[in-house]
Amino acid sequence: MNKVAVVIGASEGIGFACAKSLLEAGNKVCIVSRSREKLDLAVAQLSEVSQEKIISFAADIGEPNSVQEISHFVESNWGDIGILINSNGGPKAGKLLTLSDEDWHKGFDTFAMPVIRAIREFSKNMIKNQWGRIVTIGSIAAKEPIENLDLSNFIRSGFLGLHKSVSRDLAKHNVNVHMVQPGSILTSRTKQRISQRAADLGISYEESEKLSLSKIPKGKIGDPEEVGSLVRFLCSEHSGYLTGTSIYVDGGMSVST
């Protein structure tokens, strides 16, 4: 495709898989993360696909000016950005009755606002060029709340309405906007949740994993690459008539909800 893509939260997991898939499709990709060490490791791995089409930028996207800094860096290297992937981590766990006002403000500032700023900033040149793809990685929580993740549930369901609204505004400019809602995907965060549940229940990791699998009709935890391949399609010319979608990559978990 040879478009310029920015993938935020791409040093590992789903974001990394999205970056790799876009790179394999022939795009130039800038990966963004807070950790320079993790970025360097990711770039080394992605360079096996293409050394010339991968760069990285270390930034705390919770900082208000970070999006402009990313934009300037990428455009000075490659020109206008045509693809934006938001793959940010989740906010603090907890329930409404135990989360403080500070937790809610921090969660919104560090998790919701970066997505809002990124769409607002990067869509400008997409509108100018009359072409763009925006995909935000959400969660199955947008449809069915997850236990003890009240803050995340609130923000992710709000994202769903926001992206549908934005998709209407940008459709006439040939800028397509989507959400991808993963269920259980084999990432470090998923492994941590399985381990934590094992510790809480006094069972083995394998037994805790079986509890997760029992809720998935497909009977397996998904791979990040399965999300990445969908994102690749949504960012391609083949998806030109699609916009405003919310697609669940969850092995059938959302079928019964």
N, C-alpha and C positions, 0 to 999 in steps of 0.2 A: 504493500500500500504506500509506503514511504511518507507517512504522516509523522508529525511530531507529537509525541505523547508524554504526559506527566503522570506518574503513578505515585500517589502519596501513601506512605505506609507500606513500602515495597521491599524492605530489607529481608523479610521472611514471610512464610505463610501464604495466605491468599494473595496479598499484594505482590509478592515475589512471583507467584505463578502467573498473575495477570501480566506483569512486566515481561516475563519470559515468552508468553504466548504472543504478545504484541510484537516483540522483537523477532520472533520466528516468522511473523507475517510480513516482515520487511520494514517495520516502522522504526523511527529513531525514538529512543526511550530514555527519559530522565527519571531515575528513581529517587524518592525523597524519604528520609527518616531522620530521627533525632540522633541516632548513634552512628558516628563516623566509622567506628570499627565494624559494625554490622554491614554498613553500606559497602565498605571496601571488600568484605567477604562476598557480598552479593554481586558486586561488579565483576569480581574475579570469576564467579560461576557463570554469569551472563555473558561474559566476554567469549566464552566457548561457542556461543551462538553468533555473536558479532562484536568485534572489538571497536569498530568505527561508529556503531550506532547506539552505544550505551554510555551515559554519563550519570553522575550522582550529585546530590546536593543535600547537605546536612542542615536540618532546620527543625526548630520546635514550632510546629504549626499552630500551637496555641497562642503564639505571639502575633499580635495584629498585623505587623509589617512583613511577616514571613512569606505570605502569598505573593506580594509584590516582588520580594527578593528572588523567589523561585522563578517568577515570570521573567524578570530581567535577565537572570542567569541563562535560562533556556533560550530565550529569544536572541540573546547576544551570541549564542553558539550556533543555533539552528534556524532561527526565524520563528514565525507564528506557530502557536500551539493549537493543534486540531483535536486532540484527544485528552480528556481528563478522567482519571480514575481515582476516586476517593476510597481508600481502604484503611481508614483510621481504626485504631484500637477502641475498645469499649470503655465507658466510664466506670466509676467505682460501683462495686456490688453493694447490695443492701436493700432494705425495705423502707417504705415511706415513713413509718413510725420511728425509724432509727436514723435515717439520713438527716443531717443538719441542713440549714439554709446554705451554709458554706459549701456543703457537698453538692447541692443542686446548682448553685452559681458556678462552681468550678467545673462540674460536669458539662454544663451548657457552654461555658467559655472555651473549654479545651477539647470538646468533642463535637458539639453542634456548630459553633461559630466558624471553625476552620473550613467545614464543608460549605457553609454559606458564603464565606469570603472567596473560596476557591472558585465556586461556580460563578459568582459575580465578576471576578477578575478575568478568568480565562474565557468566559463566554463573549467578552467584548470583541476580540479578534475573530472568534468563530462567526459572530454576526457579520463582521466586516467582510469576511471571506465567504460567507454564505455556505459554510460547511463546518460541522463539528459533531463530536460524540462526547457525552458526559455520562459516566456510569458510577454510581455510588454503591459500594458493598454494604448492605445492611445486615439483617438477621431475620430469621423466622419469627423473632419476637415482634416484628411489625404486624403480624397476624395473630399470634398466640403468645401472650406474655410468658416469660421464663421466670421460674421461682427465684426470688432473692435478687432480681435484677430490675427493680422498679424504675430506677433512673434511666437505665438503658432502654427498657421497654417504652418509656415515655418519649424519649428522644427519637428512637427508631420509628415508632408509629407516626410521629410528627414529620419525620423525613419523607414518609410515603406521600402525605398530602402536599408537602412542599415540592417534591419532584414532579408530581402530576401537574401542579400549578405552573411550574417553570417550563415543563414540556409543552404546554399550550402556548406560552408566550414565545418560545423559541422555535416552534415548528415551522413557522413561515420563513425562517432564516435557514432552513435545512440543518438545524442543530437538534440532534436527537438526544433525549434524556431518559435514562433508565435507572431502575434499582434492581440489584441482584440480592436475593435474600437467602443466604446459606443456612442450612441446618447444622448438623454435626459434621464438621470438616476436620480432618486430622492435622491440627496445628498445635503449637506448643501450649496455647491457651486451653484447647480442648483436653489435652493430656493433663494439664494442671487441674482442671475441673474434675476429671475422672479420678485423679490421685486424691484430691481433697475430699471427694465423696467417700472414697475407700477409707480414708482416715477417720472421717466423721462417723461412718457406719461400722468401723472395725472389721472391714472385709478386705480381700486382696484387690489389687488393681484389675486383675482379670475378671473378678466377680463384678466389680463396679462397671467395667466396660460392657459386660453382658447386660447390665441394667439399661445402659444407653442403647444398645443394639435392640433391645426388646421393644423400644418405642419407634423403631425405624422399619417400615415395611420392606425396604430393600435388604435389611439384615446386615448392613455394613455402614461404617463411617466413611464419608466421602473424602476424596483426595483434593487438595488445593487445585490441581491441574484441571479437575472437572469444572471448577468455577472459572479458571483462566480461559478455557476453551470457549465457554459461553460468552465471556467478556470480549474475546477476540472477534466472535461473530457479530456481537452488538456494535462493535466499533468499525466494522467493515462496510463496504459498499453493498454487500448482500442484504444488509438490514435497513436499507434506505427508507422503507415505508413503515418501519417500526419506531414508535416513540411513546413515552409515557407508560412503559410497561413496568411491572413488578414481578420478577420471575423467581420462583422458589427452587433452590437447588438443595433438596433436603431428603432425597431417598424416599419420598412419599409421606413424610411426617405431617405435612400440612393438609393432606387429603382428608383426614378425619377431623379437622378443626374448622 
